[in-house]
Amino acid sequence: MKTIIEPFRIKSVEPLRQTTREERERFLQQAGYNLFLIPARDILIDLLTDSGTSAMSTEQWAAMMRGDESYAGSESFFRMESVVRDLTGFKHVIPTHQGRAAERILFTVLCRKGHVVPNNTHFDTTRANIEFTGARAVDLPTPEAANTQARLDFKGNMDVAALERLIAAEGAANIPLVMLTVTDNSGGGQPVSMQNIAAVKQTASRHGIPLYLDACRFAENAWFIKLREPGFAEWTPKQIAQKMFSFADGCTFSAKKDAFANIGGLLCTHDDRLAIQETNLLILTEGFPTYGGLAGRDLEAIAVGLEEVLDSDYLRYRIVSTGYLGRHIADHGVPIVEPPGGHAIYIDAGRMLPHIPKQQFPAQALAVELYRHAGIRSVEIGSVMFGANAQHELLRLAIPRRVYTQSHIDYVVEAILEVNERRRQIRGLAIESEPPFLRHFSARFRQI
């Protein structure tokens, strides 16, 4: 059959609150036109992020009841560690309260002023944590990614030739690690091929540089490899994921994405010496190594989630349902990053709103208008988030896992198409105040 259905039943519901356009206009003004600053109770459909917003399963809730809250040596940690080792093969599994904590520990240990860290595309917290150490974050996306309309199977790949040139120019001693983000969040949620992972590993290893995966959405990336890369059609998602991890020397991981957990992260490595340094910093800032800033029940939820996310029925539904949103708006003239990604749809606001110059933040303006019109919260991935480093002006519609039904997505489609019909009326924004780091979280704007 052609119809894709949610591979689950709804057992508990959470009410949504309708608001009027007048109320939403007032909320926008109070929040300085920054959707991060609007209380969740005033949001109808929340597509701000897929991080920590998943619906947990009955098995996860059941597992949480056996959470061992012992300060040291928690059984919940050892159960989670066993699942992670089986999946990734990494010797050392260090729990953190979320992915950015793993990034902060990793980069604090490895990076210093003068260092350079290449990635296919750094996401916001990754870049910020690198730059906080004095190092420089460099994006090396495949050249074809510059065209948001190009339909390529693996548009998240790293430019391996550019990596070679960077190493030659900076010197291997000044590159403490190479990272690959799977899938490439800032680049439109696009997957990275196994061939590219292997090529990046080969290049990095030849120069004695470790390869790390930012593996937040490893399962979605594995499913794209199964669908699109020759030779993997008969592999299970778990087998593909294990192969992906086999090329890496370590990884950072936010369990708030592909592990369906509401909180949690991991830092993994094969390096004994590095693990000691990281664990010492963990104890200083996060907690004991067998809980790392998490409750035992969170560790249990992560362990179950990492197994559930590799279910083929779920991954098929996840990718098809995301594509449903993308195709329905793109086929009616809304420019998106093609092809649709795994966890989100990215509207190319620069193309959609050519009358708004980059310095007036077209994607932020579009986010504001979509909320004003329909109560939908999304997030800007452009000049507000990345400043001069922004390659595109994108609006991300991130879809929480197992939360919204097709009727919710149909509502989103209808709202976007209605906003698109009067896109010429949308006005740009100017920043009134901003913090020194990660300004998109708390900056305030005014309409021009």
C-alpha positions, 0 to 999 in steps of 0.5 A, a space after each residue: 500500500 502507498 499510505 505510510 502509517 505511524 508504527 505505533 498507537 497513542 496511549 497518552 495525549 497532551 492537550 494543545 492550546 489554540 491562540 488568536 493571531 492578536 495574542 500571538 502578535 503580543 507574544 512576539 513583541 514580548 519575546 523580541 521576535 525571538 521564538 526561543 523566548 516564547 513560552 511553550 504553552 503559547 505554541 501550537 505545533 512546536 518544530 523548533 527542534 527534534 532534540 529532547 522532544 521525542 515521545 518515549 515508548 512504553 518500554 522506555 517508561 517501563 525501563 525507567 522504573 528500574 533506574 538505579 540511582 546509586 551515586 557510583 557503580 549504577 547498574 543502569 550505567 552498565 546496562 547502557 554501556 553494554 548497549 553502546 559498546 555493542 552498537 559503536 564498538 568504543 572501549 570508553 563510554 562517558 555519559 554526559 547530561 547532553 551532547 554539548 557537554 560531551 563537545 565541551 569536554 572533548 574540545 577542552 581536552 583536545 583544542 587550544 588557540 591556533 588549532 583548526 577543527 574541520 567538519 562537513 558542517 559544524 552545528 551551532 553548539 559544536 562551533 561555539 565550543 570549539 571557538 571557546 577554546 580559541 581554536 577555529 571551526 572550518 566547514 568543508 561541505 561537498 561543493 554540490 551542497 552550495 546549491 540548495 536545489 540540487 538533488 543528490 543522494 549524499 549531500 552531507 558528504 565532506 569535501 575530501 580534497 578540501 580536507 587534504 588542502 586544509 591539512 597541507 595548509 595548516 599542518 597536521 599538528 594543528 588539527 587535533 581531530 576531524 569531525 563528521 556530522 551524521 546527518 549534516 544538520 546545518 546542511 539540511 539534514 542531509 546524509 553522509 555516505 559510507 564511502 565518504 566516511 571511509 575516505 575521510 577516515 583514510 585521509 585523517 589516518 594518513 596524517 595521524 589525525 583522529 576521526 570523530 563522528 557527531 552521531 546525533 542522528 546516526 540511525 537516520 543516516 544509516 537508513 539513508 545508506 541502506 536506501 541509497 548506497 550500493 551494496 547496503 540494501 540487504 544490511 540491517 540498520 544496526 549493521 550499517 551503524 556499526 560499520 559507520 562507527 568502525 571508521 571512527 576513533 571516537 564520537 560525541 552523541 546527543 541522546 536527545 535525538 536518535 535515542 528518543 530520550 528527553 535528556 542525555 549525551 555520550 562521549 566515546 573513545 578508544 584512547 585510554 589516555 584521552 579517556 582519563 583526561 575526559 573523565 577527570 573533567 567530567 567529574 569536575 563539571 558533570 558528575 561521577 563517571 557512572 552517571 555523568 549528570 544523568 539520573 539512572 532512569 535516564 540511562 535506562 531510557 537511553 539504553 532502550 531508545 538506542 535499540 528501538 531507533 534501529 527498527 526498520 519499520 520506525 526508520 521507514 516511517 520516519 524518513 517517509 513522513 519527513 519527506 511528505 512534508 517536504 514534497 507537499 510544500 516544494 511541489 507547490 513552489 516553496 523552495 526547500 533544501 533538496 532532497 528532503 532530509 531525515 529529521 527536518 525540512 529546511 526552507 530556503 528563505 533566501 530564495 523564498 524572500 528575495 526582497 529581504 536582504 541577508 542583513 535583515 535575516 530573512 529566515 528569522 522573518 519567515 519564522 516570525 510570520 509562520 508563528 504569527 499566522 499559525 502558531 508554528 514554532 521553527 528555527 532559523 539556520 542562517 545569519 542569526 545563528 552563524 553570522 558571517 559563516 552562514 552559507 544559506 538563509 534557512 528555516 528549519 522545521 524539525 520534527 519531534 520523533 513519535 509526537 505529531 500525526 499526519 493531520 498535524 503535518 497537513 496543518 503545517 503544510 497548509 500554513 506554509 503555503 498560505 504564508 508563501 502566497 503573501 510572502 512579499 508582505 513579510 518584513 525583515 528584522 534588525 537585532 536590538 540586543 545579543 549575547 557574545 555566544 550563541 546569539 540566536 538563543 536570546 537575541 532580541 529583534 525589532 521589525 523593520 
